[in-house]
Amino acid sequence: MEIRRATTVAEIVAAQHLYDGPARPEWTERFLAAPGHLMLVAYTDDGVPAGMVSGVEMLHPDKGTEMCLYELSVDERYRRRGIGRALTEALAAVARERGCYDMWVGVDTDNGPALATYRSAGADDDGEFAMLTWGFGDEAEKAD
């Protein structure tokens, strides 16, 4: 297995089977151009994208920079082989290289596999929290 940072639209689109839906080229271009956005992809020895992790640097005037582990996914065929942990550790290494003071991820409390993956990669449990969202529907597409 090799983990590499995705730097082209083609690399990100080739890994779209790992996402919740298909990658849109125009959003992919914006993702790649946005400072602090990154995606690492784990490839099998045959060059197949087996997993991915995306991260977003978040900067605040009184806190500095932290890394948000935005999404982690491992193809079902390759699960339970340490790929999720390796991707998480690779993102943490990038965060440290970039001077982030920490890295965090939000996880549903009943998502046992995700919790086990993050804990095995050295994450501490900060307890339960509520996540609230505002849905803007198709309006987000018009903001392009």
N, C-alpha and C positions, 0 to 999 in steps of 0.2 A: 504494500500500500504506500502511496505517495500523497502527501497533502501539499497543494499549491494554491496560491491566491489566484482567483479568477480575475483577469484583466481585460477580457474582450466580451463583446455581446455573444459571440459564438460559444465561448466556454460556458457562459451562464445559461444560454438557451439549451445547450447539450445536457445540462443537469436539471432541466425543468421537471423531469419525472420525480424529483425529490421535493418539489414545492406543492403547495395546496392547489395550485392551478397553473395554467401555462404562462410562461414568461412572455411579457410583451416587449418587443424590441425597443420601443420608445421609452418605456419605464426603465428598462435595463440600461440604456444609454445614460439616463439621468442618475441612476444608482451609481454607475461607474464614475461619473463626473462629479458626484457630490463628495466634498471633503469629509473624511471620517467614516465613509461607508465602505465595508469590505466583505468579501465572501471568500471563504476557503473551501476547496473541494477535495475530497479524498477519492483517489483513483485506485482501482484494482490494478494488478500487474498487467492486465489486458487493456488498460486505459479506460475502463468503464467508470463513470462517476457513481461511487457507492454511497457517498454521504456529503453533506455540506453544512456549514455553519456561517451565519451572517452576523456581523457586528456593526454597531453604530457608536462612534465616539460622541459623548455628550459633554459639553463644556459649560460651566457656570462660573460667574465672576468670583464667587467666594469659596468654591469647592475645587476648582481645577477641572481636570478631564477624567472621566470614567468611561468604561466600555460597557455597553449594553449588549449582551448576547441576545440578538433579536430572534433568531430561529435556528434550530438544529434539526436535521433530518438524516436518517440513514435508511437506505433502501431495505425493504423487508428481507430480501435475500441475503443481506450482509450483516444483519443485526446480531448482537451478542458475540461480537468479535473484537470489541474494544475500539471500534471506529468512532463512535460518539464521544467517548472519553478522549481519544487522541485529537479529535477536532476541537473539543472544548479546551484542552491543554494548549493546542496550537494557537487558538484565539487569545488565550490568556498570555501566552508568550508575546504575541504581537502587541497586546495592550501594555505589557510591561515595557517593551521596546519603545513604545510611543509615549511613555511617561504617564500612563493612566494610574491613578491612585487606587482604583479597584475595578472589578468587573461584576456585573449583576445580571440576573435573569429572573423573569417572572414565570412561575410554574404552578399549574393547578395542583392543589394539595392531594388529589387522588391519582395523579400521574406517576405511579410508582417507577416505571422504567426511566423517565426523565429525572426524577429525584435521585435515583440510584446512580445514574450516569454522572450528574453534576457533583454529587457527594464523592464519587470515586475519583473525580478530577480535582478534589480539594476544596469544593465550595462548602461554606458554612450555612446552616439554616437560620435565617433571621426571623422565623416564625410566620404566621399567617398574615395576609394582608388582603385588602379588597382592591380590585382593579375596576375602574369605571371608564367607560368609553363613550364617545360621541360619534355616531355614524352619520356620515355625510353622503352616502350613496354614490351615485354617478357624478356628483358635483366634483369629486376629487379628480376625475378624468379631465374635466373642463379647466382645472387650474393649471394644466400643462402649459 
